[in-house]
Amino acid sequence: MPDLSLATAPPHLRPFHSSPEQAAGGGERVVLTIGNCQAESLRVVLPQDAGLLTVRTPPVHELTETDARQLHAWIARADLVALQPVRDDYRGLPVGTRQLLQANAGRARVAVVPIIRYAGLYPRQLIVRPPSDTSLTPPLVPYHDAGVLLEAAGHRLPPLTPAAVHAVARASLDELRAREAAHGTVRASDLFDAPSFGLMRTINHPGNPVWAALASRVLEAWGVTAAPHDPGRPLLDSVHAPREQAVIDAFGLEADARPDWTVDGETVGFERMRRAHLDWYAEHPDAVAAGLARHEATLRALAGA
């Protein structure tokens, strides 16, 4: 993530590695959004003209020990905080939600936001963390396809049906609601009451309508009267998953089926992805075993079981 110098930073933005003590001199409120890549998208849509100074914070999975110390310096200065649930001592660093809020010592108004995953629009798409190296992803497309995963295990997935789509969608929403309840987060699950492809680009990359709605709710939780900012560009736009006819039929969407992936503007054909992933699974059999175990319920739903 490129960092900006104070001389070139926009008036509403402060570089993460600048001095928190020099952050605000005119009564502005310092804002932190903390979590994965979704937290940065939330920051981008926060208003730029409401006396808020936002900090472009690295995603928690990229933080170093130096970054963790800097984050603690910022959190001690923050007035408004939105953060996703993170466990204590995440990756050996004191950047868990509880630890960061303890460092803030009650100074800030806080909104906890859920990690948003919704599989209803892309029911075959999976996330798998191989035990040998949880950072590994397959080539070409950094997600897994349920049919290809099963093929690597010697099984076959039947064609997707609207009934299977609804089953996966219900389970996905149940999981999101459970995360919201467990962590007392701002609500996001109701945004998927009427699914559309504009809401999600992949199972964990929400589109701009989600960010605008979530920002409004975070601002309300903070007691800030302001409208979200329109960034003028699509957020989390690097990967677009295939759109299946069964999904279109299940939700009555006005859209065309699209069998291929789009990654960084390049079309990645399904067959090309399939061959590359099968080769990768042959080299990483633990990824196949982990995927079958983690997503057993989803695979059963997709199979109509």
C-alpha positions, 0 to 999 in steps of 0.5 A: 500500500503506497504511503503519502507524505504529509505534503501531498496527502489530501486534507482529509487523509493522513499517512499511516506512518506520519505522527499521530501527535500532529494529526489534527490541529483545527478540531478535526476528528481522527478516524481509523478503519481497521480490518482486512481490505474491506476496512480500507473500502469503508474508509474511502467512502467516509465523508471528506467534508465533515471535519474528519481526518482518516488514516490509510491503515494497512490490512491487519494481515500485512502488519509488521511489528513496527506497524503494530506499534504505529497502530497503537499510537494512532488508536490512542489518538483516534476519536472515531473507530470502525473495526472488524472483529480480530482475535487477540494476538493475531499473527503474534501481534497485539492487534486484536479488537479487544487489545486495540480498544483497550489501548484507546481507553474509551476515547473514541466512539466505536462501530464494530463492522462485520467481515462481509461474506455472502455466497448467494451470488457465487455459490460455487466459489470457496475460500480454502486455507491449505494447512501447509501454508495458509497464505497460498492461493491457486494460480490465475484466480485466488479463489476455489471452485467447488466443482474443480475441488471435487474433481481433484478429489475424484468426485463430480458436482451436478449442474447448479440448480436454483434450489441449491443456490437458495440453500447456499444463500440461506446458509451464508446469510445465517453465518453473517447474521451469527457474526453480527450477533456474536460481535455486536456489529453494525448490521449488514445482512439485510442488504442481501435481502434482494441479491444483485450482482452489483452488491458483490463482485466475489463472495468477499468483495462487496460492491459500492452499494454495500459500502455506501449503506454500511458507511451510513450506518457507521456514521449513524453509530458514531453520531456523525451527521454526514453523507457517505462519499462517492469515490467515483470509481468501483471499489474492490474491483480487481476480481469478478467471479462468473455469473451462473444462469441458475443464480440469475433464475433463482433471484429473478435477476436481469443479467446475462450469464458469464462463465469466465472470471475477470482478474485485473481486467483480463478474462480468465476462461473457466477451462484455463482456470480449471486446468491450472487449479487441477495441476495446483491441487496435485501439488497441494493435496492438503488444500483439497482435504482442507477444502472438503472438510471446511466446506462439507455443508456447502458441497452437500447443498450444491449436490442437492443432498 
